[in-house]
């Protein structure tokens, strides 16, 4: 499926550049479908832990300053 969408995307862009602007709509639709159907994973990191082990996960807010303002 990815190969078909990739070919539609390339053909749409080529024909759109050639002057048929409506082919850009096909290229955009193929791009969106390719992104939606693609396996993006989503896992940043994986870790295997054994029974009894502990894991501490901390998240920092990017909007908060790391320096204490006293």
C-alpha positions in Angstrom: 0.0 0.0 0.0 2.8 2.4 0.8 4.3 1.8 -2.6 1.1 2.7 -4.4 0.6 5.9 -2.3 4.3 6.9 -2.9 3.8 6.5 -6.7 0.6 8.6 -6.5 2.3 11.2 -4.5 5.2 11.5 -7.0 2.9 11.5 -10.0 0.7 14.1 -8.5 3.6 16.4 -7.7 5.1 16.0 -11.1 1.9 16.7 -12.9 1.1 19.5 -10.5 4.4 21.2 -11.3 3.7 20.6 -15.0 0.7 22.9 -14.7 -2.2 20.8 -13.7 -2.8 22.3 -10.2 -5.6 19.8 -9.3 -3.0 17.0 -9.2 -1.6 18.7 -6.2 -4.9 17.8 -4.5 -4.2 14.1 -5.3 -0.7 14.4 -4.1 -1.8 16.0 -0.8 -4.4 13.3 -0.3 -1.8 10.6 -0.9 0.6 12.3 1.5 -2.0 12.4 4.3 -3.0 8.8 3.7 0.6 7.7 3.7 1.3 9.5 6.9 -1.8 8.2 8.6 -1.3 4.6 7.5 2.4 4.5 8.1 3.7 2.8 11.2 5.2 5.6 13.2 5.8 3.4 16.3 5.4 6.0 18.9 7.8 4.4 21.4 10.6 6.7 22.3 12.4 4.2 24.4 11.8 0.6 25.5 13.2 -1.0 28.6 12.9 -4.5 30.0 12.8 -4.8 33.7 12.9 -7.9 35.9 10.6 -8.5 38.8 11.6 -6.5 41.8 13.4 -3.7 39.8 12.1 -0.2 39.9 12.0 2.5 37.3 11.7 6.2 37.9 10.3 8.3 35.1 10.5 12.1 35.4 9.1 14.7 33.1 10.1 18.3 33.0 7.9 21.1 32.0 9.6 23.2 29.3 7.8 26.3 30.3 9.1 26.4 33.8 12.6 27.8 34.6 15.1 25.3 36.1 16.6 28.0 38.3 14.9 28.9 41.5 14.0 32.6 41.5 14.1 33.6 45.2 
